[in-house]
Amino acid sequence: TSFAVSGTIPVIIVLIALDSTTATVSSVAVSAGLTSGTPVEVKTQRDGTGYGSIWAIPAPSWTGTITVTLSASVPWQSNAVLFAGADQTPPCPAADAASAPSNGTTNISVTCANLTADDASCGLGANASDGDSPNWDQTDTFANNTTTVNMAAGYGLGTGASSCTWGIAGQDIAVVAVRIAAAAAGGANPKGQCLTLLGVG
């Protein structure tokens, strides 16, 4: 699936959920005309078989393909969201990211550090056991429960918590969120381009 970049000083956030006790995301890469700086894994969280990983692709341009490579063949889901107006050094400071595991709950909330009114946050909620499709409580960009890992993803603008809600208390839950640092006053803003992938790797 092709991903097109627009806007000034952009960043692509790639959100990945896995159903595995050991598998990880080996790499995220761009190709087929899409160029960027080096993709970086910002934050991960695992609880049992539920695993979430967020990557930032700085300075993307043009149109092309985003490829996610896993360390093993496991059920997965992925969503990519484009933001403009993001600081590039780095767009998502690792120290500001937040995550939490949980079992037997219907809601998890985390708060990224150092958020300002001009920033944005982007995150995912994943569960790989009991529970229904999660919902990202701020602006939802993705929600799917058709594989053995359920994932919701989304973003929020400015300050405040990032949270995900399940209608049924689930097990093996991971919530991960990253801060998208604004390059200047006026803020980091979502551009509406959204690429969704799901399947069994």
C-alpha positions as CSV (number, residue, x, y, z in Angstrom):
1,T,0.0,0.0,0.0
2,S,1.4,3.4,-1.0
3,F,1.9,6.2,1.6
4,A,2.1,9.8,0.4
5,V,3.8,12.5,2.4
6,S,2.5,16.1,2.6
7,G,3.1,19.2,4.8
8,T,6.3,20.8,6.1
9,I,8.7,19.2,8.6
10,P,6.8,15.9,8.7
11,V,7.2,12.7,10.7
12,I,5.5,9.3,10.2
13,I,4.6,7.4,13.4
14,V,4.3,3.6,12.9
15,L,2.4,1.7,15.6
16,I,2.7,-2.1,15.7
17,A,1.0,-4.7,17.9
18,L,2.1,-8.3,18.1
19,D,0.7,-11.5,19.7
20,S,3.8,-13.1,21.1
21,T,5.8,-13.6,24.3
22,T,9.1,-13.1,22.6
23,A,8.8,-11.6,19.1
24,T,9.8,-8.0,18.5
25,V,9.9,-5.5,15.6
26,S,13.3,-5.9,13.9
27,S,13.0,-2.9,11.6
28,V,10.9,-0.4,9.9
29,A,12.0,0.8,6.4
30,V,10.8,3.0,3.6
31,S,11.2,2.3,-0.1
32,A,9.6,2.5,-3.6
33,G,10.1,6.3,-3.8
34,L,9.4,7.2,-0.1
35,T,12.6,8.6,1.5
36,S,13.4,9.6,5.1
37,G,15.9,9.9,7.8
38,T,16.6,6.7,9.8
39,P,13.5,5.1,11.4
40,V,13.9,4.8,15.2
41,E,12.0,2.6,17.7
42,V,10.9,5.0,20.4
43,K,9.1,2.8,22.9
44,T,7.9,-0.8,23.5
45,Q,5.8,-2.6,26.0
46,R,5.0,-6.3,26.6
47,D,2.5,-7.9,28.9
48,G,2.2,-11.7,28.4
49,T,1.5,-12.2,24.7
50,G,0.5,-8.6,24.1
51,Y,3.3,-6.4,22.7
52,G,3.3,-2.8,21.4
53,S,6.0,-1.0,19.5
54,I,6.1,2.6,18.2
55,W,8.6,3.8,15.6
56,A,9.2,7.4,14.3
57,I,10.3,8.0,10.7
58,P,11.8,11.5,10.6
59,A,11.9,13.8,7.6
60,P,9.9,11.6,5.2
61,S,9.2,12.8,1.6
62,W,7.5,11.7,-1.6
63,T,5.4,8.6,-1.9
64,G,6.2,4.9,-1.4
65,T,6.1,1.9,0.8
66,I,6.6,1.4,4.6
67,T,7.9,-2.1,5.4
68,V,7.7,-3.6,8.9
69,T,9.9,-6.6,9.6
70,L,9.3,-8.9,12.6
71,S,11.8,-11.1,14.4
72,A,9.3,-14.1,14.0
73,S,6.2,-15.0,12.1
74,V,3.4,-14.0,14.6
75,P,0.0,-12.3,14.4
76,W,0.4,-8.6,14.0
77,Q,-1.4,-5.3,13.2
78,S,0.1,-2.0,12.1
79,N,-1.0,1.6,11.6
80,A,1.0,4.6,10.3
81,V,0.0,8.3,10.9
82,L,1.6,11.3,9.3
83,F,2.2,14.5,11.3
84,A,3.5,17.9,10.1
85,G,5.2,20.6,12.0
86,A,7.4,18.2,14.0
87,D,10.8,18.8,15.5
88,Q,13.3,16.6,13.7
89,T,16.0,16.4,16.4
90,P,14.3,14.1,17.4
91,P,10.6,14.2,16.6
92,C,9.8,11.8,19.5
93,P,12.2,12.0,22.4
94,A,12.5,8.5,23.9
95,A,12.7,9.8,27.4
96,D,9.3,11.4,27.1
97,A,7.4,8.3,25.9
98,A,5.1,6.4,28.3
99,S,3.8,2.8,28.5
100,A,2.0,0.5,30.8
101,P,1.0,-3.2,31.0
102,S,-2.2,-4.5,32.5
103,N,-4.4,-7.5,33.1
104,G,-8.1,-7.6,33.9
105,T,-8.9,-4.0,33.2
106,T,-11.1,-2.0,30.7
107,N,-9.0,1.2,30.6
108,I,-5.3,2.2,30.7
109,S,-4.0,5.7,30.8
110,V,-0.5,7.0,30.4
111,T,0.9,10.5,30.1
112,C,4.0,11.4,28.0
113,A,6.5,13.7,29.7
114,N,7.1,17.3,28.8
115,L,4.0,17.8,26.6
116,T,3.3,21.4,25.7
117,A,0.2,23.0,24.1
118,D,2.0,22.9,20.7
119,D,2.9,19.2,20.9
120,A,0.9,16.0,20.0
121,S,0.9,12.5,21.4
122,C,0.4,9.3,19.4
123,G,-0.2,5.8,20.8
124,L,-1.6,2.4,20.7
125,G,-3.5,-0.1,22.9
126,A,-3.1,-3.8,22.2
127,N,-4.3,-7.0,23.7
128,A,-3.7,-10.5,22.5
129,S,-5.9,-12.6,24.8
130,D,-9.4,-11.9,26.2
131,G,-11.3,-8.7,25.5
132,D,-13.0,-7.0,22.6
133,S,-11.7,-4.4,20.1
134,P,-10.0,-1.5,21.9
135,N,-10.8,2.1,21.3
136,W,-8.3,5.0,21.5
137,D,-10.0,7.6,23.7
138,Q,-8.6,10.7,22.1
139,T,-8.8,10.8,18.3
140,D,-9.0,7.2,17.0
141,T,-7.2,6.4,13.7
142,F,-7.4,2.6,13.8
143,A,-9.3,-0.1,15.6
144,N,-9.4,-3.8,14.7
145,N,-10.0,-7.1,16.4
146,T,-10.1,-9.5,13.4
147,T,-6.8,-11.2,14.2
148,T,-5.6,-12.8,17.5
149,V,-4.1,-9.4,18.5
150,N,-6.5,-6.5,18.9
151,M,-5.2,-2.9,18.4
152,A,-6.5,0.6,18.6
153,A,-4.3,3.6,17.7
154,G,-4.7,7.3,17.7
155,Y,-3.5,10.7,18.7
156,G,-4.2,13.7,21.0
157,L,-3.2,17.4,20.5
158,G,-1.6,19.4,23.3
159,T,-1.2,18.2,26.8
160,G,-3.0,15.5,28.6
161,A,-3.1,11.7,29.0
162,S,-3.2,9.1,26.3
163,S,-5.7,6.3,27.1
164,C,-7.3,3.2,25.6
165,T,-10.6,1.5,26.6
166,W,-11.9,-2.0,26.2
167,G,-15.6,-2.9,26.6
168,I,-14.6,-6.2,28.2
169,A,-11.8,-6.5,30.8
170,G,-8.9,-8.0,28.9
171,Q,-5.7,-9.8,29.5
172,D,-2.2,-9.3,28.1
173,I,-2.7,-5.6,27.5
174,A,0.0,-3.1,26.5
175,V,-0.5,0.6,26.0
176,V,2.3,2.8,24.5
177,A,2.4,6.5,23.7
178,V,5.0,8.9,22.4
179,R,5.3,12.7,22.4
180,I,5.6,14.4,19.0
181,A,7.6,17.5,19.7
182,A,6.5,20.6,17.8
183,A,9.1,22.4,15.8
184,A,7.6,25.8,16.6
185,A,4.6,27.5,18.0
186,G,1.5,26.5,16.0
187,G,2.1,22.8,16.8
188,A,2.5,19.4,15.5
189,N,-0.6,18.5,13.5
190,P,-1.9,15.3,12.0
191,K,-2.2,15.4,8.2
192,G,-4.9,12.8,7.8
193,Q,-2.8,10.3,5.8
194,C,-3.3,6.9,7.5
195,L,-2.0,3.5,6.3
196,T,-3.4,0.4,7.9
197,L,-1.9,-3.1,7.7
198,L,-3.0,-6.3,9.5
199,G,-2.5,-10.0,9.2
200,V,-0.4,-12.9,10.3
201,G,3.2,-12.4,9.5
